[in-house]
């Protein structure tokens, strides 16, 4: 029987399975073979001596309740060795396959978030199969980069999304579109990220087109952007090549939302950022010649910046901002003083509707050069002659000409309101005006 033990040891080494697992599988197979024999005991089990490979079958009687009782009986058949060799082969093979599948599953279970390198085997309209050696990975159509059709035999890196246990072994689902693929590729190429010196704080991706990542350094002597770019762009170039030419923008992360939003719109130059925390909008002012670049082709740069920062980005040029401010000032220039029913104080109610202005806000607006004549007249009628006289000289010094009669439109007033809405809407309008192109390179 030493030959049998040697054969088991060789099989265990070949399949990557422990000898104890094979011995247990063999014992189960022999037990099944014995119970198929005529006159076999219902309650029986098989033991294998690992030193001399002696195989014995023991059994016990069962009482009325199905519980074993009495002494253990040695019921090993005389020709059990020959019977075992014939009947145990199929069960043994099945158990070995099950053990292999379990090992493969344990090898990949818990590896969600890692990247693997596989060879493209075949594909159709639903999925592509990647060979990872002893197992295969499934790359669904939804996880493939648009227009990326790798040829069979091509080696690809993919991101493990899920590992499932199935009757045929582990099913590994991978992705080429997940943002985690970019992060893991940078870990492979940038030692500072693998060591934890540089962190990737945020990532926004449009697979196959462009990716933005925000990086931060825990060491003031290490430039996070420079570490990711590498000497002459060698490190980031490796990532770009693996992503089949997808553009990557690397920007420094900042806890200051004003600075972070401005950097996120790189390569565009931002003049001013206004954060509206109540609405979650970041209003970005750029020079007129930078508007197309800030928005990006079909609004791509603005969308990625919004995802990267978590703010809704509303991009406006300086001329657009000036038009909107002028319109807003004109909008409340006509109105009347009314009494606020809640506070009992006088407030300025614009004729065009909208929120009323308190006396302080009205005075602040007047100080900026906006002179609602109707408001001045209302103040005079209310008995505030001194205030009216104080305001009147300033009205004469502004460039605003005499106000039109009530209900008549002002001369030179903008006929249309400047574009409103989120950054994408503005981005699409400006992009269309720029023939759908920008200077992003």
ABEGO torsion letter per residue (X at the ends): XAAAAAAAAAAAAAAGBBAAAAAAAAAAAAAAAAAABBGBBABBBBBBBAAAGBBBBBBBBBBAAGBBBEBBBBABBAAAAAAAAAAAAAAAAAAAAAAAAAAAAAAABGABGBBBBBBBABBBAABBBBBAEABBBBBBAAABBBGBBBBBGBBBBBBBABBBBBAAEBBBBBBAABAAAAAAAAAAABAAAAAGABBBABBBBBBGABBBBBBBBABAABBAAAAAAEBGGAAAAAAAAAAGGBBBBBBBBBABAAAAAAAAAOABBBABBBBBAAAGBBBBBBBAAAAAAAAEBGGAAAAAAAAAAGBBBBBBBAAAAAAAAAAAAAAAABEBBBBBAAAGBBBBBBAAEEBBBBAAAAAAAAAAGBBBAAAAAAAAAAGBAAAAAAAAAAAAABABBBBBBBGBBBBGBBABBBBBEBAAAAAAAAAAAAGGBBAAX
